[in-house]
Amino acid sequence: MVFETVSKLIADQLKVSADKVVPEARLVEDLGADSANIMVLIMDLEDEYQLQVEDSAITELKTVGDIVTYIEKATSK
C-alpha cells in the first residue's frame, strides 16, 4: 500500500512512467530528480502521511525503497 502511493507521487513529481519507479530505483541517478524535485516530493509525502520528515533523514533517502521503508517506520509508531 505505501509503495503504491509513494510510487505514484514520485512518478507524478518526476514525470516518469510508473514502471520505472521500482524499489531499487535511485531518485537522482535513475529517475532524474534534482534537489527541488526532492523537496517537493518530501512535502507531498508529509502531506499524504501527516508526518514530518527529519532534515537529517532526507539525505539518507536515496532510493524509492528507502522512502517506502522510512514512511512505513514513521507511520507504525
ABEGO torsion letter per residue (X at the ends): XAAAAAAAAAAAAAGBBAAABBAABBAAAAAGBBAAAAAAAAAAAAAAAGBBBBAAAAAABABAAAAAAAAAAAAAX
